[in-house]
Amino acid sequence: MSHNIPEISEEPVIAEVVSHSNFQVSVGATGTKFLKEIRDNKTIMGIKCPSCKKVYVPPRSHCPICFDRMSEWVALSGKGSLTSYTIVRYPEPYMPKKTPYAYGIIQLDGADTGMAHFLGEVDLDKIEIGVRLEPVFKEEREGSILDIDYFKPSS
Ligand SMILES: [Zn+2]
């Protein structure tokens, strides 16, 4: 049996598709607790692995190293140190901040992993690795990671 594969002799038509999708996903039991604590109590929670004792923020259901299920929640102060950052100057329609803005990895005290979030109340030309930060929560919180408006230098 032979297959007739049509030859493409013409230039293909290229269509530019601009896509914007709105959809809802469940954040799961672990994500729900994490976001509810931020929304209701302005508390950032980590979750601790029973085997290697690492504390993950944002939390996840299983330790990626031990594969153990994690269920021990740890309330963090929310304060931490900046370990990395970038300045975003190119606007993207889905990003909630106006450019230019800074986006960083914050190592919260008591956590073993870094958490990505916006930096605010900072001079974009004078951000230093290691600067101490604390979260600024929105007044109206809805159960989103953006209930943390940004992290600012802590006094
Ligand atoms: Zn572990």
Boltz pocket constraint, residues with backbone or C-beta under 6 A from the ligand:
constraints:
  - pocket:
      binder: B
      contacts: [[A, 49], [A, 50], [A, 51], [A, 52], [A, 53], [A, 54], [A, 63], [A, 64], [A, 65], [A, 66], [A, 67], [A, 68]]
      max_distance: 6.0
